[in-house]
């Protein structure tokens, strides 16, 4: 009877240890995946910021070259 109890306890101990390791591995995998998602989204955000800044620069450049005064009135070449 003692032998069976010891064996059952040993089995349970092994079961919980392997479950803990599996949980730890799953947690590590999840953390790694989260880190990769953060990196990917940060890269995408950086690209969108660069694209937006480029568009603003182009629009400002266009606006500056198409107007003749500070109020934004179009140049009048009729004079």
LINTA-V952064 format. One record per backbone hydrogen bond with DSSP energy under -0.5 kcal/mol. CO is the residue of the C=O (numbers start at 1). NH is the residue of the N-H. If there is no record, write none. Layout:
co->CO nh->NH
co->CO nh->NH
This chain:
co->1 nh->5
co->2 nh->6
co->3 nh->7
co->4 nh->8
co->5 nh->9
co->6 nh->10
co->7 nh->11
co->8 nh->12
co->9 nh->13
co->10 nh->14
co->11 nh->15
co->12 nh->16
co->13 nh->17
co->14 nh->18
co->15 nh->19
co->16 nh->20
co->17 nh->21
co->18 nh->22
co->19 nh->23
co->20 nh->24
co->21 nh->25
co->22 nh->26
co->23 nh->27
co->24 nh->28
co->25 nh->29
co->26 nh->30
co->27 nh->31
co->28 nh->32
co->29 nh->33
co->30 nh->34
co->31 nh->35
co->32 nh->36
co->33 nh->37
co->34 nh->38
co->35 nh->39
co->36 nh->40
co->37 nh->41
co->38 nh->42
co->39 nh->43
co->40 nh->44
co->41 nh->45
co->42 nh->46
co->43 nh->47
co->44 nh->48
co->45 nh->49
co->46 nh->50
co->47 nh->51
co->48 nh->52
co->49 nh->53
co->50 nh->54
co->51 nh->55
co->52 nh->56
co->53 nh->57
co->54 nh->58
co->55 nh->59
co->56 nh->60
co->57 nh->61
co->58 nh->62
co->59 nh->63
co->60 nh->64
co->61 nh->65
co->62 nh->66
co->63 nh->67
co->64 nh->67
co->66 nh->75
co->69 nh->72
co->73 nh->68
co->73 nh->69
co->75 nh->77
co->76 nh->79
